[in-house]
Amino acid sequence: MTATNLLGFDLEGLVAYCEGLGEKRFRAVQLFRWIHQRGVADFAQMSDLAKSLRDKLAQNAEVSALRVLSEQRSADGTIKWLFDVGNGDAVESVYIPEDDRATLCISSQAGCAVGCRFCSTGHQGFSRNLSTAEIVAQLWFVEHLLRGEGKARDQSGRVISNIVMMGMGEPLQNYAALVPALRTFLDDHGYGLSRRRVTVSTSGVVPMIDRLREDCPVALAVSLHAPDDALRDQLVPLNKKYPIAELLQSCQRYLEAAPRDFITFEYCMLDGVNDAPEQAEQLVKLLKGKVPCKLNLIPFNPFPASGLKRSPRERVLAFAEVLIRAGIVTTVRKTRGDDIDAACGQLAGEVQDRTRAEQRMTRAPVVVHRRPSS
Ligand code: SF4
């Protein structure tokens, strides 16, 4: 019989599992705290659990981490891990320390089926969804490893203060596994993170944005990358299914329940593709007064298969200037972990592509039809 990995349960799931073993709810709470707050995997060490329960758990369950294939530490403090998820697939997580926070970027899928042109994960194709246990295991491992190394902790004793679901994969295309993972991150008996400090980043899976609003509203980041459908269709193919107008409507609905009063729009700056001042003006028209938002401009991290180039810094700043003058809060993301390929869009892992992405994804140049500026 295969052991059940308890990292795959949120608290309610663990309560149900323990009830199946004839145990009361408070035992599940104790167990959940041992696993997530104290990082203990060995049931024998869970000293306030009855011996009979420890024996039952030892026979039926496990707390199983992912196998680490590699760990790379950047000069700027960023750390990237490559985790084995079986059958030749591997996923990455990235720890990004800053003065006032420490963020963990977590993967949700082995590969990704969305196929964004500027993303090396997208170019790798898709293998499979991660399970809840595989998503949670990334935080469980990193949090307790870094505590053991004596990394700075916040007032609540955590090393990781922020989670971004921005690693490999489109989290909203793995919804069933994502939501219990988010609940574990938020649970006071788990990691106790506030909803504002947990961000789901999506390329725009509109029906699932609506479901997330109902089931587990956390901060939302949306990969926009273009001010019009013609260009976004080419950069983010999911746009053909859920065009910008629909996406923005779902963002407006999301804000009714969101823990923050704005949506973060991610915009990857691509030289000569989406970085002209008139495209910034288009963005202003699209967003201003319609969706309370922040714009996060991301320097593109080039990789050969993309056929795309990073926008020069002065062009990024000119683009930001247009947005800022129009009153839209705009930041330019600092690139971190450049020396270990840990920056946004560089996470590639190792994926058994079951989608023939390389064959599907066109190498044709991105066609830009610019409107004359008015
Ligand atoms: S940017 Fe996100 S949604 Fe697009 S291909 Fe990469 S991982 Fe998938």
Residues whose N, C-alpha, C, O or C-beta is under 5 A from the ligand:
A	BS01	SF4	C112 V114 G115 C116 C119 T121 G122 G167 M168 G169 E170 S203
